[in-house]
């Protein structure tokens, strides 16, 4: 009998079990996750995803009784080692294990993140440091049933989720890269962002509008269709993120390590102390250009995007490893107009 499944987010019993695991020296995988600064934990319905450079290296499911079931794709379990495998009569033989078959504290997770780094595309790899540098990011890899479908979908991981790999979506999906919180007047707004590397062909068009603009227009319709569900879901997300943040804080404090504080807006939303709203207009983030490109091709690109969509907020970030304001709020006086913050390049 399923006792702990949650309609939105994850159950208290599930989080209680994770809190126990955080301090269980005999089963240290969750402790290792919490001790790393380069991982993002996303809240799903009855599960969590642990992301590194756009790859879900763990999906942690609620088994239905409050206990957890962590899963990963075997491609992340390749052991990073200098070893030869000999091909003998059609079979590869090695004196060392090729993949991790048993979790080794810290070493296994280190190899998993290295494998994810090797497999990451330029867009996901570049977006990752921007996500980690902003304390108000609450979700990544957001998937919603496309506008026109009647069933509201929970946020689910896509191609990097080992359980869904190779399975068709039940409905056509729109996939948004990042969700943040920001203060807008007397409310806290849930804001969605689409990120594109400077080289992405969707940013350019020889004729008509670039594909990214049609993509963002479709996203607006999808966000509007799911707005009521999104409010409930992201309040549940924030409650879970506060619990996970408290585990990380306690664990690191016990070790005398610096604790990265959870975003204040996440706390406000989690306890119901904030008026929550949906920003209906997704924003565009363009990154990965150098100084010459910023003053040349990028300038031309932005002019074309602004002409086609004057109301679209666009962020331009050159070097994603040093930029700090990629998801900064649109200035109050400029909301409703096209703004490109002058970020580091």
VOGU-3710 file (C-alpha; in Angstrom, 3 decimals, decimal comma):
1> xxxxxxxxxx> 0,000/0,000/0,000  1,425/3,407/-0,978  1,379/5,645/2,077  3,688/8,552/1,354  3,220/9,551/-2,275  2,825/13,327/-2,649  0,629/15,172/-5,127  3,337/17,810/-5,500  6,966/17,531/-4,483  8,021/14,800/-2,078
11> xxxxxxxxxx> 6,619/13,496/1,202  7,854/14,364/4,679  8,567/10,665/5,283  10,807/10,587/2,196  12,725/13,639/3,409  12,956/12,173/6,911  14,628/9,100/5,444  17,071/11,244/3,453  17,914/13,162/6,619  18,727/9,868/8,307
21> xxxxxxxxxx> 20,879/8,853/5,339  22,818/12,128/5,479  24,387/10,998/8,755  24,585/7,271/8,060  28,265/6,413/7,695  27,410/2,911/6,443  25,525/4,204/3,353  27,301/7,444/2,419  26,132/8,218/-1,122  23,582/10,905/-0,070
31> xxxxxxxxxx> 26,096/12,442/2,344  28,575/12,719/-0,540  25,966/14,466/-2,691  25,260/17,039/0,013  28,958/17,751/0,539  29,573/18,756/-3,085  29,093/22,300/-4,399  28,903/21,343/-8,074  25,585/19,442/-7,967  22,040/20,770/-8,312
41> xxxxxxxxxx> 19,170/18,938/-6,631  15,819/19,246/-8,414  12,488/18,294/-6,852  10,115/16,130/-8,876  6,856/14,441/-7,917  7,835/11,721/-5,454  11,500/11,884/-6,446  14,603/14,061/-6,607  17,097/14,427/-9,434  20,759/15,218/-8,847
51> xxxxxxxxxx> 22,234/17,104/-11,797  25,797/17,708/-12,906  26,250/19,707/-16,124  22,734/18,907/-17,302  23,020/15,175/-16,617  20,847/13,462/-14,020  23,477/11,351/-12,291  20,987/10,204/-9,651  17,222/9,879/-9,648  16,072/9,247/-6,082
61> xxxxxxxxxx> 12,592/7,714/-5,954  10,191/7,424/-3,031  9,473/3,701/-2,889  6,040/4,425/-1,436  6,825/3,737/2,204  9,116/6,728/2,764  12,301/4,848/1,916  14,362/5,772/-1,117  15,578/4,084/-4,278  18,517/5,859/-5,981
71> xxxxxxxxxx> 19,102/5,047/-9,654  21,672/6,090/-12,237  22,494/5,310/-15,843  25,330/2,828/-16,291  27,189/5,280/-18,527  27,970/7,347/-15,424  29,494/4,354/-13,626  32,577/3,973/-15,839  35,662/3,915/-13,634  38,070/6,711/-14,522
81> xxxxxxxxxx> 41,358/4,817/-14,563  44,404/4,052/-16,671  43,858/0,406/-17,570  43,976/-1,706/-20,710  41,329/-4,158/-21,827  42,457/-6,966/-24,123  40,190/-8,235/-26,900  40,293/-12,030/-26,805  38,041/-14,065/-29,103  35,506/-11,267/-29,353
91> xxxxxxxxxx> 35,432/-10,484/-25,615  37,165/-7,647/-23,794  39,084/-8,756/-20,707  40,583/-6,496/-18,081  42,312/-7,134/-14,792  40,357/-4,227/-13,277  36,647/-3,492/-12,989  35,445/-1,334/-15,865  32,385/0,045/-14,058  31,565/0,630/-10,414
101> xxxxxxxxxx> 29,538/-2,292/-9,069  29,688/-1,113/-5,455  29,539/2,457/-4,128  32,867/3,687/-2,790  32,688/6,808/-0,610  33,516/9,926/-2,642  35,474/8,008/-5,314  32,378/6,688/-7,077  30,609/10,034/-7,089  33,783/11,723/-8,344
111> xxxxxxxxxx> 33,908/9,308/-11,284  30,195/9,817/-11,959  30,635/13,579/-12,239  33,688/13,163/-14,471  31,691/10,890/-16,774  28,867/13,428/-16,864  31,371/16,169/-17,711  32,804/14,122/-20,579  29,330/13,503/-22,000  27,944/17,019/-21,536
121> xxxxxxxxxx> 27,196/19,169/-24,548  28,455/22,740/-24,746  25,049/24,216/-23,876  24,410/22,177/-20,717  28,029/22,489/-19,586  27,964/26,260/-19,983  24,625/26,686/-18,244  25,630/24,686/-15,166  27,852/27,319/-13,447  25,169/29,961/-14,034
131> xxxxxxxxxx> 22,633/27,761/-12,242  24,940/27,073/-9,304  25,880/30,735/-8,843  22,287/31,915/-8,312  20,674/31,104/-4,929  17,167/31,681/-6,305  17,226/28,912/-8,938  14,576/26,373/-7,900  14,324/24,037/-10,890  16,061/22,905/-14,067
141> xxxxxxxxxx> 15,110/20,733/-17,038  11,436/21,631/-16,633  9,073/19,577/-18,770  5,397/20,520/-19,211  2,672/19,131/-21,411  2,400/21,458/-24,380  -0,513/23,893/-24,449  -3,604/22,224/-25,860  -3,153/18,963/-23,922  -5,645/18,506/-21,109
151> xxxxxxxxxx> -3,461/16,633/-18,621  -1,119/18,740/-16,481  2,281/17,098/-16,230  4,598/17,234/-13,274  8,160/18,304/-13,884  9,944/15,175/-15,097  13,524/14,710/-16,269  13,947/13,896/-19,917  16,793/12,386/-21,928  19,143/12,185/-18,929
161> xxxxxxxxxx> 16,628/10,314/-16,753  17,560/6,616/-16,765  13,997/5,485/-16,140  12,497/7,381/-19,081  15,277/6,920/-21,602  13,854/5,539/-24,831  10,242/5,950/-23,695  8,032/8,353/-25,639  6,345/11,160/-23,701  2,633/10,664/-23,122
171> xxxxxxxxxx> 1,996/14,138/-24,533  4,083/16,554/-26,596  6,412/18,264/-24,145  7,777/21,781/-23,829  11,086/21,818/-21,979  12,316/24,921/-20,201  15,872/25,165/-18,949  15,687/27,051/-15,650  13,138/28,302/-13,114  13,970/31,097/-10,659
181> xxxxxxxxxx> 12,261/33,191/-8,006  12,403/36,976/-7,940  10,702/39,785/-6,061  8,132/41,675/-8,151  6,367/44,376/-6,144  4,664/42,764/-3,143  4,862/39,249/-4,641  7,449/36,588/-5,374  7,363/35,608/-9,036  8,185/32,246/-10,576
191> xxxxxxxxxx> 10,189/33,012/-13,715  11,156/30,640/-16,536  14,278/30,949/-18,680  15,394/29,441/-21,982  19,173/29,263/-22,401  21,022/29,108/-25,722  24,708/28,928/-26,462  25,846/31,705/-28,794  26,487/29,137/-31,562  22,957/27,647/-31,435
201> xxxxxxxxxx> 21,385/27,954/-34,888  17,948/28,618/-33,341  19,137/32,169/-32,615  19,532/32,968/-36,312  17,328/32,946/-39,398  18,001/33,909/-43,010  14,279/34,547/-43,476  11,500/35,051/-40,958  11,900/34,831/-37,205  14,585/32,700/-35,543
211> xxxxxxxxxx> 13,270/29,394/-34,197  13,943/30,449/-30,606  11,234/33,113/-30,826  8,605/30,611/-31,959  9,788/28,359/-29,148  9,328/31,101/-26,542  5,894/32,047/-27,903  4,820/28,430/-27,487  6,232/28,416/-23,964  4,068/31,402/-23,027
221> xxxxxxxxxx> 0,936/29,472/-23,957  2,121/26,403/-22,073  2,990/28,369/-18,922  -0,435/30,042/-18,993  -2,157/26,666/-19,283  -0,332/25,230/-16,259  -0,183/28,348/-14,057  -2,460/27,056/-11,259  -0,613/23,740/-11,025  2,766/25,486/-11,137
231> xxxxxxxxxx> 1,934/27,616/-8,104  1,156/24,574/-5,959  4,076/22,612/-7,294  6,727/25,226/-6,703  5,556/25,937/-3,180  6,051/22,207/-2,529  9,421/22,402/-4,292  10,572/25,208/-2,002  9,500/23,290/1,100  11,611/20,330/-0,023
241> xxxxxxxxxx> 14,586/22,543/-0,927  14,512/24,082/2,561  14,620/20,601/4,121  17,493/19,517/1,870  19,302/22,792/2,571  18,989/22,202/6,313  20,523/18,723/5,896  23,433/20,223/3,973  23,902/23,004/6,530  23,984/20,625/9,489
251> xxxxxxxxxx> 26,241/18,141/7,734  28,763/20,780/6,721  28,654/22,588/10,047  29,592/19,322/11,755  32,681/19,252/9,534  33,556/22,925/9,951  32,865/23,612/6,274  31,445/26,785/4,752  27,695/26,494/4,293  26,090/27,950/1,175
261> xxxxxxxxxx> 22,879/29,577/2,395  19,643/28,748/0,641  18,008/31,681/-1,151  15,865/33,874/1,117  12,989/33,840/-1,378  12,908/30,036/-1,264  12,393/30,252/2,488  9,655/32,865/2,097  7,759/30,696/-0,377  8,202/27,492/1,606
271> xxxxxxxxxx> 6,539/28,832/4,750  3,652/30,454/2,908  4,791/33,926/3,867  5,021/35,195/0,299  2,355/36,027/-2,250  3,297/33,739/-5,127  2,670/34,484/-8,804  3,688/33,235/-12,231  5,604/35,545/-14,557  3,862/34,718/-17,866
281> xxxxxxxxxx> 6,801/35,691/-20,088  9,794/33,334/-20,291  13,165/35,024/-20,756  16,044/34,291/-23,088  19,634/33,790/-21,961  22,433/33,803/-24,560  25,929/32,846/-23,425  29,325/31,670/-24,623  30,660/34,559/-26,751  33,924/36,491/-26,601
291> xxxxxxxxxx> 34,536/40,231/-26,725  34,887/40,378/-30,518  31,677/38,400/-31,006  29,881/40,598/-28,464  30,595/43,706/-30,513  29,958/42,023/-33,861  27,751/38,992/-34,473  25,998/39,172/-31,096  25,060/42,814/-31,570  23,471/42,005/-34,935
301> xxxxxxxxxx> 21,715/38,978/-33,466  20,245/40,978/-30,587  19,024/43,689/-32,920  17,108/41,104/-34,947  15,596/39,484/-31,851  14,570/42,840/-30,404  12,946/43,906/-33,657  10,839/40,737/-33,802  10,001/40,592/-30,058  10,339/44,055/-28,462
311> xxxxxxxxxx> 8,925/42,805/-25,127  11,262/39,829/-24,719  13,812/40,231/-21,888  17,213/38,969/-23,095  20,270/38,310/-20,955  23,690/38,217/-22,641  26,490/36,455/-20,756  29,923/36,002/-22,295  31,836/33,731/-19,926  29,373/31,656/-17,863
321> xxxxxxxxxx> 32,077/30,693/-15,363  32,540/34,300/-14,189  29,154/35,965/-14,773  27,076/36,424/-11,620  23,849/38,072/-12,802  22,508/35,790/-15,500  19,060/35,491/-13,900  18,879/38,901/-12,257  15,417/40,501/-12,060  14,348/42,855/-14,820
331> xxxxxxxxxx> 14,485/46,410/-13,367  11,073/47,631/-12,204  11,051/50,556/-14,601  12,031/48,351/-17,527  9,592/45,466/-16,976  7,531/44,946/-20,095  10,354/46,109/-22,355  13,322/44,382/-23,926  16,362/44,654/-21,657  19,846/43,236/-22,071
341> xxxxx> 21,793/43,544/-18,788  25,458/44,355/-19,282  26,990/41,214/-17,817  30,574/40,006/-17,893  31,856/38,719/-21,207
//
